[in-house]
Amino acid sequence: MVPTECPVVEGELPSSLEGAAYIRNGPNPQFLPQRALHSFEGDGMLHSLRFSNGRAIYCSRYVKTYKYTTERDAGGPVILNFFSGFYGLIDVARYFRFIGQSMKGQVERLKGFGGANINVAFFGKKLMALCESDLPYIIDLTQDGDIETLGRWEFDMRMFANMTAHPKVDEVTKETSAYRVNFLSPFLTFFRFDENGVKQNEVNILSMKQPSLIHDFGVTKRFMIFGETQLVLNTAKMIWGRGSLLEYRPTITPRIGILPRYATDDSDLMWLEAPGFNPLHVLNAWENGEDEIVMVATNIKSLENILVKRVFTTLEKLVINMRTGKLISRKSLSPKPLELGSINPSYAGKRNRYVYMAVMDEIPRASGVVKIDVETGREVGSRFFGAGCFGGEALFVRKETENAASEDEDDGYVVTCTHDENSGDSMFVVMDAKSPELDIVAAVQVPRRVPYGFHGLFLTREDLSSL
């Protein structure tokens, strides 16, 4: 949809949003799929709201990936959906046909096959749409509120080059930490970008014995923390028509890996076993003195059903002793199925108190938002959207004063997009993060349905001016 002004139907947009923008990503297939399509796949569609003079301008655009443009020109699906998997001879035949097209140069393998449909990131003066099966795509948010795809960021030209959809930006050093997962050994590789977006040396993790799904990780001042899960990438099973690329292996004991942030190899990598811990998203991680690391993450509790039924995740807090290499404590912070959350970004890699989480009905559809105190394990704020109304990721936005951001960690707003399945209305909702009821400060009526999606980003006026 072209840039369109939207009415503010409740309250007023806070001054912290003036000159800023919100942009959210999610999968939205360009064409009806020929076979089964998992909700995690589909072409990346960006939805943005740009704020100016108390007004909101909405826009939605597909990310013009190689996959999107190839299929648009062909008039139908061309690129295979590897996550959804292959089931039976028809899918196997489609796979070998696709390989034949690649060998003939009809499909350019070095261009990548990802949909750029998971997240949005901003670092190195680049705004990017990301997925974990491809490299990022650089995008622009224009002055009039339109979204443009500038092209694939080709900092790695090997076949199947990819990068995590959850890079971590250090607001102090301006460095960005990231990694890629490989089908062949080494199965995991970490790397960094400097403040100008220049890629630094890689560190291969040689002690992993199979490619594991590692969707997110944590970064502290000195360390990077990640989980080796029971979800394994099994290409052979998929190629021969026996299911998805992703396979649950209950015989594997999950591990947590801790790597020095500025390591040059994996010789100082510490592994510790964490039975039953299969993290999906890491909300934060920090160092508690010299000997302890604290991590707050969501844990997938229904791995055997991850491809066919709703995914149940819980929010957990783990404390690790670096001197002994042992897990000191691990506790659930809520009985609710929580996912798609955020923290005040000023506290990334530092000790924080509050997380804001979506209460999942079925990923990525949420029935409400809760605020959790990670020190006490108590729920200290909540808002539910009502029968038949659902939202998505709960994104925290800092409240800005005239000179700087507020010093109170929870002084800000929680924003999300909602859709009322009864009336058909879609809203962009701004909530007061400090209030126990997460009171609505403003609601903007969006002129079209915003499909349930994944992750978004808030861009300040200063961020936008540097694009």
N, C-alpha and C positions, 0 to 999 in steps of 0.2 A: 504494500500500500504506500502511495506517495505521502510525503509529509502532510499531516492533517491536524488542525488545531482541535483540542479536546476540551469539553467543559469540565470545570471543577465543580462537582455536584455536592460536595460536603466539605466544610471548613475552608481553610486557605493554605496554599502551598507555603511552607516555611522558608524563611530567607536563606537558610543554608543550601537550598536547592537552586537559588538564583544563579543563572549562567551555567548551571551544571547539566548533567545528563545521566540517565539510567539506560543500560542496554543489557538485554538478556538473550541467551541462546537456547536452542532446543531443536529436536529432530522433527521434521515435517516433510514426508516424502513428496517429491515433485510429481511422481506418477504412482498409480496404484501398483503395488508389488505383484510380481508374477507368482511368487511363492510366499510362505510364511515370513513375516517381518517382525523382528523383535522391536519393542518400543525404544530400545537404546540406539537403534539405527534410524536412518532417514536423513534427508538433506538438512544441513544447518540453516535455520531461519532465525534472523536477528530481529528483535523488537526493541525499539528505543523510544524514550521520551526525553525531549530536550526542553529545559525550563528557562523562561525569560519573561520578566515583568508580570509575574504571577500567572503566566500562561504555560500550557504544556502542548508540545508538538509531537505527535505520535508518527512513527514510521515503521514499516516491516519490510524486510528484503531477504531473499535467499543469499547465502554466501556463494559466490560464483566460483566454486571449486572446479577442479578438472572433472570430477565425477558429475557435478551438476551440469556443466556446459556440454560434456560429451553426450549425456543422456538427453539434454534439451535438443541438441542438434539431431540426435537419432530418433527422437520422438517417442522414446520409451526406455525402460531399464536396460542397462548394458553392464555396469559394474556389479560384481557379485557382492552379496551381503554375507560376509564371513561370520559375523557374530551370530546371525540368525541360524546359520548352519545349512548343511546339505542332508536331505532325507530321501534316500532311494535313488534309482537309476536316472530319473529325469534330472535331478540336481547334479549328479555326477557328470552327466552328459553336458550340462550347461557349464560346468567347471572346465572340462577339457575343451569345449568350444571357446571359452574365454581365453584359455592358455593359447589356443591356436591363433586367436585374434591378436594376442600380445606378440607372438612370434612373428606374425606378418607385419607388425607395426601399426595395426589398426587401433590398438590401445597402447598408449605410451606408459610403460611400467614405471619409468623414473618420475612421472608426474604425480604419483600417489593416487590412492583410491578413497581417501577419507572424506567424510561429510562435513568436517569442521562444525560439529553440532553439539558440543558439550559445554564449553566455557568461553569466557571472554577475559583477556588479560591485557595489561598495559605495562610495558617496561621498555627501556631503551628507546623511548619516544616513539614506540610503535603500539598501535591498538590492534589486537589480534583475536580471531575466532579460532578455537582449538578443539581437536579431538585427539585421542591417544593412538590412533592408527595412522596418522599422517603428520606432516609438519604444519605449523600454524599458517593461517591466511591473514595477511595484513588488510585491515579495513580502515575506513575513514568515516567519521561522522561530520557531515558538512555543516556550515553555519546555518543553513535553512532547515536542518534536521534530517536530511537524507543520509542513507547508509550506502557506501560504495565499497566494493571489493577491489583492492589494489593489486592483489596477486599473492601467490604462495611464497613464503619466506624460505628460500632454498639455501639454508646454511649447511645442509648436508645432502649431497647428491647421490648417496648410495640407494640401491633398490630397497623398498619398504622402509625408508627413513621415517622416523616418527619421533614424537616428543610427548611427554605427559600433558594432559589437559589441565594439570594443577601445578604450574610453576610457582615458586615461592619468592616473593620480592622482599628484600630487606630494606625497610624505609630509612635505615641509618647509613648503610654502606652503598645502597642503591644497586647492589648485586642481585642477580636472580639465579636461583638454583633449580635444576631440572634433571630429567633422566629420560631414557628410552628403554623399552622392553624389546628384546630380540628373540626371534624364533630359534636361532642357533646360538651356541655358546660364543661369547659371554652373554648370558640371558638378561643381564641388567647393566646399564652404563649410566653413570652420573656425569654431569657437566654443569658449568656455570656460564653466565653472561656478565660482563662488566656493566657499569652504569650506562655505557653507550650502546649496549646490545651486542658487543663483540664476544663471540663464543670462545671460551677458554678450554684448557686441556681436559680430556676425558679420563674417567676412572672406571675401569671394567671390574665388575664383581664376578670373580672366578669361582667362588665357593657355592654358587647356586647350581643345583643339579638338574633343574627343569625350568622352563619358562612359566612363571607364576603371574597371575593377574595382580598387578600392583597399581591401583588406580590413583593413590594419593600418598603423600608423605609429610613429615614434619621437619622443620628446620629450627634449630636453636642458635645461640651465638657461636657454639663450637661444633655442633653435630648435626647430622641428617639421620632421621629415624624412619624406617619403613617396615612394612609387614610382608613376609613371605607367606602367602595364603594357601588354602587347600583347593583353590581354583587354578587349574593348569591349562595352558594353551596346547591343545592336542591337534596338530594339523593333519596327522595321518587319519585319525578318526573322521574328521570332517571331509577330507578329500574322497574317502571311500563311501560317503553317503550315510554315515552312522551318527549324524547329529551335529551339534554346534562345535565351533572352535574351542569353546570353553567347557572344561570337564571338571566335575567335583570328584576329588580323590580323598575319601575319608581316612585312608591309611596314613596320610601325611600329617605330621605334627607341625602346626604353624610356628613360625619363628619371627622374632623381631630383630632386625639388623640395625646397628648403630655405627655409622661411619663418620670419622672426623670430617668436618665441613671442608677443610682445605687439604684433604689427603691427596697424594699423588698416585697411590695404588691402594689395593684393598687389604694390605698386610695388617692394618690396625682395625679392621672391621670386627665388631663384637656381635656374636649371635647369642640369643637366648630363647629357649622354647617358651611358647605361650599357647598351651592347648585351648582350642576353641576360640581363638582370637583371629578373626578374619576381617581386618579393617577395610572399610569402603572409603570413608573420608576422615582426614585428620583435621580437627578443628583448630588445635594449637598444640605446641610442645615447648617446654622451657626447662632451663636448668635451675635446680633448687640447691644452691651452693655448688661445691666442687664435685660432689659424689652422686647426686641424684638428678634424674631426668623425669619430668612429668609429661604425660601425653594424654590428651582428650580426643577420643575418636569414636566414630560409629562402627559397630561390629555387626556383620551379617550373621543372623541366627538361623537362616533357612536356606543354606547353600544347596541342598538337594533339589530345591524347587526354584532356583534363581532364574531359570529360563522359561518356566511354564506357569508360575503362580506369582502372587505378590511377594515381594522381598521384605522380610521383617528385620529391622535393624534396631539396635539399642545403643544408647550413648554411654560410654565407659571412660573411666579415669584410671590410668595406670601409673605406678611409680616404680622406677627402675634404679637399682643401686649400681653405679658404674664401677665401683671398686670390687664388688663381689660378682658382678655380672648376673645378678638375680632380680627377678620380679618381686618387689617388696609387697605391693598391694595392687589389687585390681577390683574395682567396684562399679556397679551399674548406677548411673545418676538419675534414672527415671524408668518407670515400668512402661512408659508409652513408646510406641514405635516412632523414633525420631530420626530425621535425616535432613539433608539439604539445609544446613545451618551456616552460621557465620559468627564472627567476633568483631569487636572494634579493631580495625586493622592496625591501629597504633600499638596494639599489644601482641602482634604476631611475633613469636619467638621469645616472648616475655611472659612472666606470670600474669594471668588474667583471672577474673572472677566470673564473668558472665558469658554464656553462649545463648544464641537465639536459634531455635530449631523449628523446622516444620514438623507437624504431627501428621504422619503419613497415613493416608487411606490406602493408597496403592501407588507406589513410585511411578511417575513423579507428581502424583495428585495428593494434595495435603488438605486436611479438614480444618487446620488451625495452626497457630504459632504459640510456642512457649518460650519463656526465659528461664534458664537454669543457672543457679548459683553453683559453680563447680567446687567451691570450698566446702559448702554444707551439704551438697547433693539435693537441695530443695528446689522446687519449682516456685519462682517468685513473681511470675507474670504469665498471663495467657490471654489469648483471644481466639475464639472459634468463629468460623464464617457463616454458620447456619446450615440448615438442611438443604442439600443439593447444591451448595456453593463450595468451591474448592480453590485453593491457591497453590503456591509453589515455594521455592526457596525463600527463606527468611533472611534478608540481606540488611546488615546494620550499616547505617550512614551516620558519620560523625556530625555533631552539631558544631557549626563554625561560629565563632564570635568575630568581632571586627578585626582582631589581631591574630587569633590563633584558634586551634581546636580547643574545646572544653577539656579541662583536666579530669573531670569525672568520667570513669570508664563507660558508664551507661547513659551518658548525656548525649542523646542522639535519637535516631529514628530507625524503625524497622520497616522496610518496604517489601512489597510483593505484588504480583499480579493475581487477581482472582477472576473466576468465571462462574456465574450462576447458571447452572444447567436447567433451572426452571424457567427463568426469564430470558436467558441468552445473553445477558449483560456481562461485559468484562470491565474490570476496574483496575486501576493502579492505586494501591492503598498505602498511605503513609501513617505509621503508628508511633506513638510516643514510647520510646524504649524504657523510660524510667517508671512509667505508671504501671501499677499491678494488673490493670485490665488491658494494657497496651492500647490505650485510647486512640481512636482515629483522629488524626490531626487534619488530614485532607484525603479526599478520594476523587480521582479523575476518571471519568467515563471514557473508555477507549472505543473507537468507532467500529471495531471488528473483534471477533473472538481471538484471544491470545491463547494458542494451544498450550497445554501443560508442557513444561520444558524443564531445563536443568539449571544452569548457573548464570548469574548476571554480575554486573559491575557498575559501581557508581563512579562517575568521572567528574572531578571538580572543574571549576572554571580554569584553573591553572593547568590541569591535565589537558583540557581541550585546546588551550592556546598553544600547547607544545606539539600538537599533531602536525 
